[in-house]
């Protein structure tokens, strides 16, 4: 009978161990995915979320410590019963531990199980904005982790069962769920590389079989997704166009689009290219071989991984390097772009008369924007539903490319008027009583300022909800602080989300002399929205600007 | 990589065999430098078959044997790609038989040319050539077509519509009314069948009754219009879409009877001519022996009719000239004409491969324009709805 109870309690212990491992593993894998599978970013996340990590693992560490004491040091005498006969034989070193058959006691197992379960309930995850996606890569990492985890457990059971160390090793091993995603990623690197190369070669083959396809590459620190959407709509007025969807701008994202959607019916392929490090854009260019390319802006995005602004400039211009006899479209309003001389066929665009295509006569209202585009002697009046002065730059870039590729100004008028807001980029959501301007995907200071300028034009009780901007390197505090000061001039109420970046914004508000009772710090987006909901706007309509929403790993 | 075109033909229609002929002609004419063409035969039970034999005309002498040699497939949209999947699916491995970029229906008659097949492709999100659902349906319904054309100032003969039920209730009344409104001789046509099936002329009351009885065996709705005594039939094809269209050469088909019968159109062709050349082998006069003014009148009315009916691709429009009154009337439109009227286009210098090329471009253009419009709402309205709230009333109340 006691044998069955013993087996049952070992079983219970393993179940809780496994359950705990899996839940923790999934949580860390989720964060790892959001950190683009970069170990350095994962470690940074661990450091910043040490509280959560400790909550998840301290109980297991306690269990390991307890097991060590109870099974190994005290050898079951804790319970006043010695279940197994001990033979004391002294070895050369005078220790008597190695040859004695120690085994974990039923009570040990139960206590450890309880401790591990406690660890689980101490840390409940918040519902995620973007869930963990079980891509084939993730599944491969899970398989490797499962094998590794199982192997260690098996080895421990086989070799350490009678050593009194089994239980504590197993509990300690649970803590490894913290590092397991990174370990599995490392082990899988050769497989992933092989799989990726196979896909990349397949994509290259497809591109080579479509000699008549004209590919246009678009990159930039910001504005590239918006410009890509607009160019797609404008070119589609006359041609069959495929664009990389949503924010698929990594090498494997582009490869997926080429393999999944590209076929012989398309005249143009618009390929958005993103990068966090040097050489990443060249890698994509080698696969899709663009005929023309466009650089929408250069800013200080992802400064941590790029290390310097020069690297950013160099990387963005990789998209120009690979152009042979095509055209490079450059936003000459951007100083970094303007100052870089390149030896290619360039068409410039922007808001100043020095550019080949420039817009003036810009009128920004709540209902939309209108402007006049000039190209040499030719000019055209355009109007659009989109708001935000900075959007005009993006539209002019799209018009410049579409026009040189064969769509006349007259043919462009209707598609420009029909342009819709790109999701989460100055997207107006009219809820009858209140209006939300969803600018959640904006992440740069220029865009944030433009959003505030647009908010200033509107009538109503203006509320700003923002967690601040991230990935701006050393200047992050400064830029967030000035954002706060800018907000002070426009908003009737400011809600900062999350303690970390919020401080800079609050400081900025204080510096501008903004009254403290008109600001609030919320823990998360839901809290912020609830606060906005509860505010009394009197007779006016509430206008809420959601500026930059951070993903779950911040 | 070439553009992959799936040619669909056959179907549950009285003109099943005719469409096989038209389709194989088209299948052979595609420019193989630019296109990969896959033949998909639709049986009279609406089952789809493909395979290396489905594109060979000789195989259709023994259709059961052809089906045994071919693979049954279902058309499915898998992640934005249109696949022909073997049915039943294989237990192991990939069941995809082929993938297509564009569907190219070459079908004639009710159940296929009237928008049914077009609607099927549209639901599967496949770009397809030819008229869309609405224009296909309108083109197949002789009465609705007349109403739309009349509204656009295009000359058509006035008509009276009769349903089988009305006729059964009081046939004498119907005949009297028809005599009053239309007079004799009158021609009776089923409203939604093509290819001269069920058509008869009545020269007096008895003749009219006979014609109506005959027509009602084929369809539940018929129309009666004046039968032109001194009749010349002139056909003209139009290619393009609602934005831009052009007309082909005009032809005068020559028939043995007063009106072209099914036999004339599709079974004719003596021992010398191949039995399988369909409309192309019909005795015809190209170009038609008409004055320059008449030719231009017919061609411009054809284009106008094509556009106001919202057609796309290649259609053939059949006209009637009343030689007594010297007037031109539009008889009917064929949204998928036999042999795709390629012989009319060769006369104006457009070779068949180029015609097919244009049809594929038009299909892709329409697809592109559809993509530029919004059809689904971005947000899930249900997710935000207060189900059972104040306005909606309680769900379980």
Interface residues (C-beta under 8 A of the other chain):
Chain A: X206 X209 X210 X233 X236 X237 X239 X240 X241 X260 X261 X263 X264 X265 X415 X418 X420 X423
Chain B: X1 X2 X3 X4 X79 X80 X81 X101 X102 X127 X364 X365 X367 X368 X371 X372 X374 X378
